[in-house]
């Protein structure tokens, strides 16, 4: 996929963003506590998405969704 080609899936879009801007803020989860919460970079988010995808692939029967 080149720089001008649009990704076909959300996963591809996330992978591209993680490749080009791995340390940029992707998500910030806020809580009611002042200094609590979770911050994920694009690298973190991509790693978590890949981890979940791999776990799902191990559990799935080929050909079934």
C-alpha positions in Angstrom: 0.0 0.0 0.0 1.5 3.3 -1.0 1.0 6.8 0.6 -1.8 7.7 -1.8 -3.8 4.4 -1.6 -6.6 4.4 0.9 -6.8 1.4 3.3 -9.4 -1.2 2.8 -10.0 -1.9 6.4 -9.8 -0.2 9.8 -7.0 -2.6 10.7 -5.0 -1.4 7.7 -5.6 2.2 8.6 -4.4 1.6 12.2 -1.3 -0.3 11.0 -0.4 2.6 8.7 -0.9 5.2 11.4 1.2 3.1 13.8 4.0 2.8 11.2 4.1 6.6 10.4 3.3 8.1 13.9 3.9 5.4 16.5 4.2 7.7 19.5 1.4 10.0 18.7 -1.7 10.0 21.0 -4.4 7.7 19.6 -6.8 7.4 22.5 -7.3 9.0 25.9 -9.7 7.3 28.3 -10.9 9.7 31.0 -12.2 8.8 34.5 -13.7 10.8 37.3 -10.4 10.7 39.1 -8.2 13.7 38.4 -5.0 11.9 37.4 -6.4 8.6 36.5 -7.1 7.4 33.0 -5.4 5.6 30.2 -3.5 7.0 27.3 -2.7 4.8 24.2 -0.3 5.7 21.4 -0.9 4.4 17.9 1.8 1.8 18.6 0.0 0.7 21.7 -3.4 0.5 20.0 -2.0 -1.4 17.1 -0.3 -3.9 19.4 -3.5 -4.4 21.4 -5.5 -4.9 18.2 -3.0 -7.4 16.8 -3.0 -9.3 20.1 -6.8 -9.5 20.2 -6.9 -10.6 16.5 -4.3 -13.4 17.1 -6.3 -14.7 20.1 -9.5 -14.7 18.0 -7.8 -16.5 15.2 -6.5 -19.2 17.6 -10.1 -19.7 18.9 -11.9 -19.6 15.5 -12.7 -22.6 13.4 -11.5 -21.9 9.8 -14.4 -20.9 7.6 -16.6 -19.8 10.5 -17.2 -16.3 11.8 
